[in-house]
Structure formats: structure tokens, C-alpha cells
Amino acid sequence: MKEQGGHRLPAPASRWSKLLVATLLVAFAGIFMWSQLPSGAYPTDLSRIGAGRPALVLAVDSNYAGGMRVMEFMNAIRGDYADRIDFLVAPLGEADGQAFGRRHEAGDGSVLLFAADGSQVGAAHLPQSEQELRRMLDAALPR
């Protein structure tokens, strides 16, 4: 330690310790941001509706929170149904999503279920639980 004017000053931190702290801060910030991303992206290719496999489509408007809450329910059940149905998102801020919304009268948080041939077999607006989505899927999907 150095002395200056009768006071002891701490030794300056080494460059290595500063670099280590900065690296750790960046790593923790990156991990935190990564953890906040949605778990698994949903395709937005709406041409998959009626392409030989059932599809569950969530209409999402990024200006509202309802669709994102419903997406959390979809995330929770996706693994249980992914082998039997396509999970899709219709972004209402894009042209395809807007056309989908008009055609099916779907707003943010609307969930529409389509059979393999493209016929609509179920719908819910802002389902309140993952169980509500499960009931809709179980009623429409063959086991």
C-alpha cells in the first residue's frame, strides 16, 4: 500500500482483475438476456395450415401482452403435442398475419385449431390456462 499525506491508499487493481470482473459482468448479462428469450421459436409460415398435419395457430400483436401470455401456455404444452400437431404463430403486425386475422376474426391472443385438411375445428380467445388449450387439443386430435 502507498502512503499519501499520511493516509494509506489501496494498491491499484491489476489489469487482470479488472478484465476478469468485466468479463464476468458481460457473461452474466448475456446469460440473463438469453434466459428471457422465448423458449423455442414458433414458425410463422401459415401456408402449413392444411398441408396434411393439424395446426394450432396463435395470433400475436406485439403491441399487447395477451398473446405473449397465451404463448407461455403453448410453451408449457408444446412438448406433449409436438409429434401430432404444428404450433404456429400469426404475427398480426405482418401482412400474412393481418390477412389471417381478418379472415378468421382473430385478435391478439386468439388461438385457432385447424385439422390436417385446413378446416377450422376449434378456437379460443385469450385462453386462461394451459388446461384450456389441452382440452381443445384433446377433443380434436386423434390419439
Contacts in CASP RR format, 6 or more apart in sequence:
PFRMAT RR
TARGET T0000
AUTHOR 0000-0000-0000
METHOD contacts of the structure
MODEL  1
MKEQGGHRLPAPASRWSKLLVATLLVAFAGIFMWSQLPSGAYPTDLSRIG
AGRPALVLAVDSNYAGGMRVMEFMNAIRGDYADRIDFLVAPLGEADGQAF
GRRHEAGDGSVLLFAADGSQVGAAHLPQSEQELRRMLDAALPR
1 8 0 8 1.000
1 9 0 8 1.000
1 10 0 8 1.000
1 11 0 8 1.000
2 8 0 8 1.000
2 9 0 8 1.000
2 11 0 8 1.000
3 9 0 8 1.000
38 71 0 8 1.000
38 75 0 8 1.000
39 75 0 8 1.000
40 75 0 8 1.000
42 58 0 8 1.000
42 71 0 8 1.000
42 74 0 8 1.000
42 87 0 8 1.000
42 88 0 8 1.000
42 89 0 8 1.000
43 86 0 8 1.000
43 87 0 8 1.000
43 88 0 8 1.000
43 89 0 8 1.000
44 88 0 8 1.000
44 89 0 8 1.000
44 90 0 8 1.000
44 91 0 8 1.000
44 94 0 8 1.000
44 96 0 8 1.000
44 97 0 8 1.000
45 88 0 8 1.000
46 57 0 8 1.000
46 88 0 8 1.000
46 90 0 8 1.000
46 96 0 8 1.000
46 97 0 8 1.000
46 100 0 8 1.000
48 55 0 8 1.000
48 86 0 8 1.000
48 88 0 8 1.000
49 55 0 8 1.000
49 57 0 8 1.000
49 88 0 8 1.000
49 114 0 8 1.000
49 118 0 8 1.000
50 114 0 8 1.000
50 115 0 8 1.000
50 116 0 8 1.000
50 117 0 8 1.000
50 118 0 8 1.000
52 116 0 8 1.000
52 117 0 8 1.000
52 118 0 8 1.000
53 85 0 8 1.000
53 86 0 8 1.000
53 116 0 8 1.000
54 84 0 8 1.000
54 85 0 8 1.000
54 86 0 8 1.000
54 113 0 8 1.000
54 114 0 8 1.000
54 115 0 8 1.000
54 116 0 8 1.000
54 121 0 8 1.000
54 140 0 8 1.000
54 141 0 8 1.000
55 85 0 8 1.000
55 86 0 8 1.000
55 87 0 8 1.000
55 88 0 8 1.000
55 113 0 8 1.000
55 114 0 8 1.000
55 118 0 8 1.000
56 74 0 8 1.000
56 81 0 8 1.000
56 85 0 8 1.000
56 86 0 8 1.000
56 87 0 8 1.000
56 88 0 8 1.000
56 111 0 8 1.000
56 112 0 8 1.000
56 113 0 8 1.000
56 114 0 8 1.000
56 133 0 8 1.000
56 137 0 8 1.000
57 88 0 8 1.000
57 89 0 8 1.000
57 90 0 8 1.000
57 100 0 8 1.000
57 106 0 8 1.000
57 111 0 8 1.000
57 112 0 8 1.000
57 113 0 8 1.000
57 114 0 8 1.000
58 67 0 8 1.000
58 70 0 8 1.000
58 71 0 8 1.000
58 74 0 8 1.000
58 87 0 8 1.000
58 88 0 8 1.000
58 89 0 8 1.000
58 90 0 8 1.000
58 109 0 8 1.000
58 110 0 8 1.000
58 111 0 8 1.000
59 67 0 8 1.000
59 89 0 8 1.000
59 90 0 8 1.000
59 92 0 8 1.000
59 97 0 8 1.000
59 100 0 8 1.000
59 101 0 8 1.000
59 104 0 8 1.000
59 106 0 8 1.000
59 107 0 8 1.000
59 108 0 8 1.000
59 109 0 8 1.000
59 110 0 8 1.000
59 111 0 8 1.000
59 112 0 8 1.000
60 67 0 8 1.000
60 68 0 8 1.000
60 71 0 8 1.000
60 89 0 8 1.000
60 90 0 8 1.000
60 91 0 8 1.000
60 92 0 8 1.000
60 108 0 8 1.000
60 109 0 8 1.000
61 67 0 8 1.000
61 91 0 8 1.000
61 92 0 8 1.000
61 93 0 8 1.000
61 107 0 8 1.000
61 108 0 8 1.000
61 109 0 8 1.000
62 91 0 8 1.000
62 93 0 8 1.000
63 108 0 8 1.000
64 108 0 8 1.000
64 109 0 8 1.000
66 108 0 8 1.000
66 109 0 8 1.000
66 126 0 8 1.000
67 108 0 8 1.000
67 109 0 8 1.000
67 126 0 8 1.000
69 109 0 8 1.000
69 126 0 8 1.000
70 109 0 8 1.000
70 111 0 8 1.000
70 126 0 8 1.000
70 127 0 8 1.000
71 89 0 8 1.000
73 127 0 8 1.000
73 129 0 8 1.000
73 130 0 8 1.000
73 132 0 8 1.000
73 133 0 8 1.000
74 87 0 8 1.000
74 111 0 8 1.000
74 133 0 8 1.000
76 130 0 8 1.000
77 130 0 8 1.000
77 133 0 8 1.000
77 134 0 8 1.000
77 137 0 8 1.000
78 87 0 8 1.000
80 134 0 8 1.000
81 87 0 8 1.000
81 137 0 8 1.000
81 141 0 8 1.000
84 141 0 8 1.000
84 142 0 8 1.000
85 137 0 8 1.000
85 141 0 8 1.000
90 96 0 8 1.000
90 97 0 8 1.000
90 100 0 8 1.000
90 101 0 8 1.000
90 106 0 8 1.000
91 97 0 8 1.000
92 98 0 8 1.000
92 100 0 8 1.000
92 101 0 8 1.000
92 106 0 8 1.000
92 107 0 8 1.000
92 108 0 8 1.000
100 106 0 8 1.000
101 107 0 8 1.000
101 110 0 8 1.000
104 110 0 8 1.000
104 112 0 8 1.000
104 120 0 8 1.000
104 123 0 8 1.000
106 112 0 8 1.000
106 123 0 8 1.000
106 125 0 8 1.000
107 125 0 8 1.000
109 125 0 8 1.000
109 126 0 8 1.000
110 123 0 8 1.000
110 124 0 8 1.000
110 125 0 8 1.000
110 126 0 8 1.000
111 123 0 8 1.000
111 124 0 8 1.000
111 125 0 8 1.000
111 127 0 8 1.000
111 133 0 8 1.000
111 136 0 8 1.000
112 120 0 8 1.000
112 122 0 8 1.000
112 123 0 8 1.000
113 120 0 8 1.000
113 121 0 8 1.000
113 122 0 8 1.000
113 123 0 8 1.000
113 136 0 8 1.000
113 137 0 8 1.000
113 140 0 8 1.000
114 120 0 8 1.000
114 121 0 8 1.000
115 121 0 8 1.000
115 140 0 8 1.000
121 140 0 8 1.000
122 136 0 8 1.000
122 140 0 8 1.000
124 132 0 8 1.000
124 133 0 8 1.000
124 136 0 8 1.000
127 133 0 8 1.000
127 136 0 8 1.000
END
